[in-house]
């Protein structure tokens, strides 16, 4: 199994929305990927708590795949690419780790 963990630091304002609004929109977009990408075994999304430190990342995504080929299929899926196009406009930075379980 491959675990894919991504965290996004969002811009304070982007595309006419606050970071919190963009985080909520991103979660909605990610949740729509369930069932659309066959190699995606599980997915959890998380938004930073409102009272947590402001320098925390605002959004986290935790996914599970059978193998790296499954992760690659997910990353290149047209629906995931739509999410990528959105998040690239609203993020300040991204951190990611992929590891075997």
N, C-alpha and C positions, 0 to 999 in steps of 0.2 A: 504494500500500500504506500502511496505517496501522499503526504500532507502538504498542502499549499497554503501558506499564510501570507496575506498581504495587508499592509497598513497604509492608509492614506492620510497625509496632512493636507487639509483643504485650505484654499485661499479664503481669507475672511469674507470677501465679496467676489462673486463670479457669476456671469450669465444672469445678472439681475437678482441673485439670491444670496442669502447668508450661507456661511459654511454649514450651519445646522440644517438649513433647508436643502442644501445640496446633498448632505449626508442622507437625509430622509429620501430624497429622490433616487440616490444611488442604491440604497437598500431596496427600494421598490423595483428598480431595474434588475438588480441581482436576483431577487426572489423570482422574477419572471423566467430566469434561466433554468429553474428546476423543471425537470421533465423534458426540456428542449434539447439538452446536450446529453447524449447517451452515456458518455464516459464519466460524467459527474456523479459520483456515488453519494456524497453528502455535502451540505453547505450550511454554514452558520455565518450570519452577519452580526456585527455589533457596532453600536454608536457610542462614543465616549459619553459618560455621564455628565449632565449639565454642570454639576458642581466640581467636577474633576479639574485638575490643573489645565490651564489654557494652552500650555505647550505640548500636551498630549496629542497624539494622532486622533483625528475625529472618527475614523471609520476603519473597521477591520473585517477581513473576509477569511474564513477558514474552510477549505475544501479538501475532500478526499477523492483520490483516483486509484485505480488498480495499479497503474504504472506511469512512467514518464510519457509514454506514447499517448495515454489517455489525457494527461495534462496538456500535452501539445495539441491534441484534437480540440480540447476545450478552449485553449487560448486562440486557436485559429478559426473557431466556429463563428459564423457571421453574426449571431446574436451577441456573443461575447465581444466581438469587435465593435458593435454599436455601443456597448457599455464603455469600452476603452476610449472611443471617440469622445464620449461625454466626460468621463473622469479626467481625461487629459486636459480639458478646458478649465476644470475647477480645482485641480490639485496643485499644491505647492511642492510636495515631494511624495515619494513612494518607497516603502521598504518591503522586501519579500524574502521568504525562505521556503525552499522545497526540500523535504526530507523523507527518508524511508522510515516506515514504522514496522 
